[in-house]
């Protein structure tokens, strides 16, 4: 009988741990911000990775032998604006594509919950243009590649961290900009994020 009670308690404990892990995983997936940087054409490595508190930078293992040409990090978000950053040192001079995005889910119904507003993007060690998204053309931020819909651009100041404009992003609706970097000169990409879900 004691063996059955012990076994039952272990099963209940394992089930509770599983539920907590799944809930925590879902929350961090739904409410997260992500920064990526990739050498254009995977031409050179990005080394000496560092990240803002709460983030762990890593190379893009899915690129296999070119994995060190891209770095990424994902950070959970709370309810308010949060600045995150990733830093790297380029092995060669050239171009790096900066990518600003948020969480991912396969569930179409859950996509509203994983989106985040972003604003005030900066790069130290390179020159980034229109980081506050204040310059627009045809309803899109100038100097950025972005496939967002009109309702994913806020221009009235209600969603902005600074200025009037902010952009809503998620994994499949990122922002991209290419910057020129110098070999051996550290570059830090930073952006402010807050969850778009109310």
C-alpha positions in Angstrom: 0.0 0.0 0.0 2.8 2.4 0.9 4.4 1.7 -2.5 1.1 2.6 -4.3 0.8 5.8 -2.3 4.4 6.8 -3.0 3.9 6.0 -6.7 0.7 8.0 -6.7 2.3 11.0 -5.1 5.2 10.9 -7.6 2.8 10.8 -10.5 0.8 13.7 -9.1 4.0 15.7 -8.5 5.3 14.9 -12.0 1.9 16.0 -13.5 2.0 19.3 -11.5 5.5 20.0 -12.6 4.5 19.3 -16.2 1.6 21.7 -16.0 3.8 24.4 -14.5 6.5 24.0 -17.1 4.0 24.1 -19.9 2.3 27.2 -18.5 5.6 28.9 -18.1 6.7 27.9 -21.6 3.5 29.2 -23.1 3.7 32.5 -21.3 7.3 33.1 -22.3 6.5 32.1 -25.9 3.5 34.4 -26.0 5.1 37.4 -24.3 8.6 37.6 -25.6 10.8 39.9 -27.7 13.5 38.8 -30.0 16.6 40.5 -31.6 18.7 38.9 -34.4 21.7 40.1 -36.3 23.1 38.3 -39.3 26.0 38.9 -41.6 24.6 39.5 -45.1 25.2 36.5 -47.2 26.6 34.7 -44.2 29.9 36.3 -45.2 31.6 36.5 -41.8 31.2 35.4 -38.1 29.7 37.5 -35.3 31.7 36.7 -32.1 31.9 37.7 -28.4 28.1 37.7 -27.9 26.6 39.6 -25.0 23.0 40.4 -24.0 20.8 42.5 -21.7 19.9 41.0 -18.3 17.4 38.1 -18.7 18.6 37.2 -22.1 21.1 34.6 -23.4 22.6 35.3 -26.8 23.4 32.3 -29.0 24.4 31.5 -32.5 21.8 30.3 -35.1 22.4 26.5 -34.8 19.8 25.9 -37.6 22.4 27.4 -40.1 24.7 24.5 -39.3 28.3 25.4 -40.6 27.3 29.1 -40.9 25.7 29.3 -37.5 28.3 31.8 -36.2 27.2 34.3 -38.9 23.9 35.0 -37.1 23.2 35.7 -33.4 19.9 35.8 -31.7 18.2 36.2 -28.3 14.7 36.1 -26.9 13.6 37.8 -23.7 10.3 37.4 -21.8 8.2 40.5 -21.5 6.1 41.9 -18.7 3.3 44.4 -19.0 5.4 47.5 -19.5 8.0 48.7 -21.9 11.3 46.8 -21.6 14.6 47.6 -23.4 16.6 44.6 -24.6 19.9 44.4 -26.4 22.3 42.0 -28.1 26.0 42.8 -28.7 28.5 41.1 -31.1 31.9 41.8 -32.7 32.1 41.3 -36.5 35.0 39.3 -37.7 35.1 41.3 -40.9 33.9 44.6 -42.2 30.7 44.4 -44.2 26.9 44.5 -43.8 24.8 43.0 -41.0 21.0 42.7 -41.2 19.3 43.7 -37.9 16.0 41.9 -37.3 13.4 43.0 -34.7 10.6 40.5 -33.9 8.5 38.9 -31.1 7.2 35.5 -30.2 5.9 32.7 -32.5 3.0 30.3 -32.5 1.5 27.9 -35.0 -2.0 28.7 -33.6 -3.6 31.5 -35.7 -6.0 32.2 -32.8 -3.1 32.9 -30.5 -1.2 35.3 -32.7 -2.8 38.4 -31.2 -1.4 37.4 -27.8 2.2 37.0 -29.0 2.6 40.3 -30.8 4.6 43.2 -29.3 5.0 46.9 -30.0 8.5 48.1 -30.6 10.1 51.5 -30.7 13.4 53.4 -30.3 15.7 50.9 -32.0 19.4 51.9 -31.8 22.7 50.4 -32.9 25.9 51.5 -31.3 29.0 50.8 -33.4 27.1 51.2 -36.7 24.6 53.7 -38.2 20.9 52.8 -38.1 18.3 55.0 -39.7 14.8 55.9 -38.5 15.0 53.9 -35.3 11.9 55.6 -33.9 9.8 55.0 -37.0 8.9 58.6 -37.2 9.6 58.9 -41.0 6.9 57.1 -43.0 6.3 56.5 -46.7 3.1 54.8 -48.0 2.2 53.8 -44.4 5.5 52.0 -43.7 8.7 53.1 -41.8 11.3 54.5 -44.1 14.6 52.5 -44.2 13.0 49.4 -42.8 11.8 46.2 -44.6 8.4 45.3 -43.0 5.4 43.4 -44.3 3.0 44.6 -41.6 -0.7 45.6 -42.1 -1.8 49.2 -41.5 -3.3 48.3 -38.1 0.2 47.2 -37.0 1.5 50.8 -37.2 0.5 53.2 -34.4 1.0 56.9 -35.3 -1.0 58.7 -32.7 1.4 58.3 -29.8 -0.8 55.9 -27.8 1.6 53.0 -28.3 4.9 54.7 -28.8 7.8 54.6 -26.3 9.2 57.9 -27.7 7.9 60.2 -30.4 4.5 59.3 -31.9 5.1 56.0 -33.9 5.5 52.4 -32.9 5.4 49.2 -34.9 3.7 45.9 -34.0 5.9 42.8 -34.7 5.9 39.1 -34.2 8.0 36.2 -35.6 6.4 36.2 -39.0 6.1 40.0 -39.2 9.6 41.3 -38.3 11.4 44.5 -39.1 14.7 44.4 -41.0 17.4 47.0 -41.7 20.9 46.5 -43.0 23.8 48.4 -41.3 27.5 48.6 -42.2 29.9 47.3 -39.6 33.7 47.4 -39.1 35.8 44.4 -38.3 36.6 44.1 -34.6 34.3 47.0 -33.6 31.6 45.9 -31.1 28.0 46.5 -32.2 25.1 46.7 -29.9 21.5 46.4 -31.2 18.8 47.6 -28.7 15.1 48.1 -28.9 12.2 48.8 -26.6 9.3 46.3 -26.5 5.9 46.0 -24.8 3.2 43.3 -25.3 0.5 44.4 -27.8 -2.2 42.2 -26.1 -4.3 44.1 -23.5 
